[in-house]
Amino acid sequence: MGIGTASHHHGSSHSHGTSTGHPACSSPETEPPARPLRIGIAGPIGSGKTTLMIELVRRLAADGIACGVVTNDVYTTVDADIVTRSGVLPTERIVGVATGGCPHAAIRDDVSVNDAAVTGLVAREPGLDVVFIESGGDNLTATFSRELVHRWICVIDVGAGDKIPSKGGPGITESDLVVVNKSDIADQVGASVAIFRRDLDAARGELPYAVTSTRDDASMASVAGLVGAWATVG
């Protein structure tokens, strides 16, 4: 998935690869990238945010991009524990935040707990290029404050139904990337990838989206390529 090119495959609901719906919007190449680049990941519980993040960290690390992770859960550090068990990062690069309340409030309204977590992480690990901030499970009203992140990804999944893009919300219309995950189960749940593509085309204008499966190597490589470009360009 190259920056600046779009690949459409509207005819099939069976594709589990990734294609970018629209060109990615990048900062001018003359601007140095923010360090570390903060990338938010939001989406409903079960959409695959943590698995996607693990795959991105794994692939970015292979390209020499140093990553850290901050996860948000309401009462636990379950997602941080999952990242730790995956082995993609040393434990000192993983921070689990228990928000104690509405998960999107901590990424949108009062971001202090996450900002403090990132600041502490970077103080311990000053060589980081990217810090991912994973929201707790949320809904269509979730959005990241631009005071907290530079870019953010909205993750939805095919299993929740192909009407999601038509419902709108900040994740669908304003995020830097929408990831439609679990495309490999579309047939089993009676969802149409073509409908996802059609409605995302209408909702997102020139902003990109990707149709993926975290079990599909090519689709994960494509999303990692776009995120890696963000880290390089800024």
C-alpha positions in Angstrom: 0.0 0.0 0.0 2.0 2.9 -1.2 1.5 6.5 -0.2 -0.3 8.6 -2.8 -1.8 5.7 -4.8 -5.2 4.1 -4.3 -6.1 0.5 -5.2 -9.9 -0.3 -5.5 -11.3 -3.8 -5.6 -15.0 -3.2 -5.5 -16.2 -6.3 -7.2 -15.5 -9.0 -4.6 -16.6 -9.6 -1.1 -13.9 -12.3 -0.7 -10.8 -10.3 -0.7 -8.8 -10.5 2.5 -5.9 -8.3 1.3 -5.4 -4.7 2.1 -6.1 -1.9 -0.3 -6.0 1.7 0.4 -9.3 3.4 -0.4 -7.7 6.8 -1.0 -4.2 8.4 -0.9 -2.7 8.8 2.5 -2.3 12.4 3.8 1.3 13.1 4.9 3.1 16.1 6.2 5.3 17.9 3.7 8.7 16.1 3.4 10.4 19.3 4.4 9.0 19.0 7.9 10.9 16.8 10.4 8.9 14.1 11.9 7.8 14.5 15.5 9.7 12.3 17.9 8.4 10.1 19.0 5.4 10.1 16.7 2.3 9.3 18.7 -0.2 7.1 17.0 -3.6 6.4 18.5 -5.6 3.2 17.9 -9.3 3.3 18.7 -12.2 0.9 18.1 -14.7 -1.4 19.7 -13.8 -4.2 22.0 -13.0 -7.3 19.9 -12.2 -5.4 16.7 -8.6 -6.5 16.8 -6.8 -3.3 18.0 -4.3 -5.1 20.2 -3.5 -7.8 17.6 -3.1 -5.1 14.9 -0.8 -3.1 17.1 1.4 -6.1 17.9 1.7 -6.9 14.2 2.6 -3.2 13.4 5.3 -3.2 16.2 6.8 -6.4 14.9 7.0 -5.2 11.3 8.2 -1.7 12.2 10.9 -3.1 14.4 12.2 -5.2 11.5 12.6 -1.9 9.6 14.6 -0.4 12.4 11.8 1.7 13.8 11.8 1.7 17.7 8.3 1.5 19.2 6.7 1.8 22.6 3.1 1.0 23.6 0.6 2.5 26.0 -2.6 0.6 26.4 -5.9 1.7 28.1 -8.3 -0.6 29.9 -11.0 0.5 32.3 -10.0 -1.6 35.3 -7.1 -3.8 34.3 -3.9 -3.9 32.2 -5.1 -6.9 30.2 -4.0 -5.4 26.8 -0.6 -4.5 28.1 -0.2 -8.0 29.4 -1.1 -9.4 26.0 1.5 -7.2 24.3 4.0 -8.4 26.9 3.3 -12.0 26.3 3.6 -11.6 22.5 7.3 -10.8 23.0 7.4 -8.0 20.4 8.8 -5.5 22.9 10.8 -5.5 26.1 8.6 -4.9 29.2 10.1 -1.5 29.8 8.6 -0.2 26.5 5.0 -1.3 27.5 2.8 0.7 29.8 -0.7 -0.3 30.9 -3.1 2.4 32.0 -6.3 1.7 33.9 -8.6 4.6 33.2 -11.2 3.8 35.9 -13.9 5.2 33.7 -15.1 5.9 30.2 -12.3 4.8 27.9 -12.8 7.5 25.3 -12.7 10.3 27.9 -9.1 9.4 28.5 -8.1 9.9 24.9 -10.5 12.7 24.0 -11.5 14.9 26.9 -9.0 14.7 29.8 -5.9 13.1 28.2 -3.6 13.8 31.2 -3.3 10.1 32.3 -2.2 9.1 28.8 0.1 12.1 28.3 1.8 11.3 31.6 2.2 7.7 30.6 3.8 8.6 27.3 6.0 11.2 28.9 7.3 8.7 31.5 7.8 6.1 28.8 9.9 8.4 26.7 11.9 9.6 29.7 12.9 5.9 30.3 13.3 5.1 26.6 14.5 8.3 24.8 15.3 6.5 21.6 11.7 5.7 20.6 10.5 6.6 17.1 6.8 5.7 17.6 4.6 5.3 20.6 1.2 3.6 20.0 -1.6 4.6 22.4 -4.4 2.0 22.3 -7.7 3.1 23.6 -9.9 0.9 25.7 -12.9 -0.6 23.8 -15.0 2.3 22.6 -17.8 3.2 20.1 -18.4 5.4 17.1 -18.1 8.6 19.2 -14.5 7.9 20.1 -11.8 10.3 18.8 -8.3 11.1 19.9 -7.4 14.6 21.0 -4.8 16.1 18.7 -3.1 17.3 21.9 -2.4 13.6 22.6 -1.6 12.1 19.2 -0.2 13.1 15.9 -2.0 10.4 13.9 -4.8 8.0 14.8 -6.3 4.8 13.4 -9.9 3.6 13.7 -10.3 -0.1 13.8 -13.6 -1.7 13.0 -14.3 -5.3 12.0 -16.4 -7.1 9.5 -18.0 -9.3 12.1 -19.8 -6.3 13.6 -21.7 -5.7 10.3 -21.2 -3.8 7.1 -23.5 -1.0 8.1 -20.9 0.5 10.4 -19.3 3.0 7.8 -22.8 4.4 6.9 -23.3 5.4 10.6 -20.4 7.8 10.5 -18.7 9.2 13.6 -15.3 10.7 14.0 -13.4 7.5 13.5 -15.1 6.9 10.2 -14.8 10.5 8.9 -11.8 12.0 10.6 -9.2 9.4 11.5 -6.0 9.2 9.6 -6.7 5.6 8.6 -9.7 3.3 9.0 -8.8 -0.4 9.2 -11.7 -2.8 8.4 -10.4 -5.9 10.1 -11.3 -9.6 9.9 -12.2 -9.4 6.2 -11.5 -13.2 6.0 -14.7 -14.0 7.9 -17.0 -11.9 5.7 -18.7 -14.9 4.1 -19.3 -16.5 7.5 -21.1 -13.5 9.0 -23.0 -12.5 5.9 -21.2 -9.2 5.5 -20.1 -7.5 2.2 -16.6 -6.1 1.8 -17.9 -4.3 -1.2 -20.4 -2.4 1.0 -17.7 -1.4 3.4 -15.6 0.0 0.5 -18.6 1.8 -1.1 -19.5 3.5 2.2 -16.0 4.4 3.2 -15.4 5.9 -0.3 -18.4 8.1 0.4 -17.5 9.0 4.0 -13.8 9.6 3.8 -13.1 11.7 0.8 -9.4 11.7 0.2 -8.5 9.9 3.5 -7.3 6.3 3.3 -8.8 3.1 4.6 -7.6 -0.5 4.5 -9.5 -3.8 4.4 -7.4 -6.3 6.3 -7.0 -9.6 8.2 -4.4 -9.7 10.9 -3.9 -13.3 9.8 -3.0 -12.2 6.2 0.7 -11.3 5.8 0.2 -9.1 2.8 -2.4 -7.0 4.4 -0.4 -6.4 7.6 2.7 -5.6 5.5 0.6 -3.0 3.6 -0.7 -1.2 6.8 2.8 -1.4 8.4 4.2 0.3 5.2 1.8 3.2 5.6 2.5 3.6 9.3 6.2 3.3 8.7 5.9 6.1 6.1 4.2 8.3 8.8 7.1 7.6 11.1 9.6 8.6 8.4 7.8 11.7 7.1 6.2 12.8 10.3 
